[in-house]
Amino acid sequence: MGKARLKAVVTAKGSSCSHMAILAKNLGIPAIVGVGTFPENIDGKQGTADTGAGKLFIGQV
């Protein structure tokens, strides 16, 4: 997936010091890291990431 389509990054594990968080910050991409276990398989699904609140909503909001 190219950066043009990537709007945010969400990871189950990690912290603000993780490689993904640092990479996202340097690329100017919002990120939520270390959210824990996802309730379902979200690979390839679209959603909305509220990075200010640290919440992820799957599907259209």
N, C-alpha and C positions, 0 to 999 in steps of 0.2 A: 504494500500500500504506500503510495507516495505521500509526501508531506502535505500536498495540496488537499487531499481528502481526509487527513488525520486532524481531528478537531480537539481531541483530548486523549489522555492515557490513563487507564485505570488498572492497577495491579492488586492481586490478592496479598502479596507479601512485599515487604520493603519499608523504607522510611524516607524521610526528607533527604537523607544522605546517600540513598541508593543510586546505582548507576542510572536507572531509568528516570528517577526524579531529576537528577543533575542534567541528563541529556535533554529531557523535556524542557527544563528551565532555559537551557542554552538555546534551544530551538524556538522558544516562545510559545510552547504548547502547554496548556493547562494540564495538571496531573493530580490524581488522587491515588496515593500509594498506601499499601498495607491495610486494605479494607477487610481482610479476613476471608472467610469462605463465602463464595457466591452461592445463592440459593438454587441456581440453575446454571446450565451451560450457556454462557452468553457469547461464545465465540461467533463472530460474524454478525451478531445482532446489533441493530442501531439503538441508541439510547441517548439520554441527556445526562451530562455530568455537571453537577452543581459543585464546582471546585471550592467555592467559598465556604459551603456548608459541609463539604466532604461526603456528598450523597450522589448515588448513581440511580437513575431511573431507566429501566429497560422498556423499549417501545416508545411510541409517540407520547409526548407530554403536552 
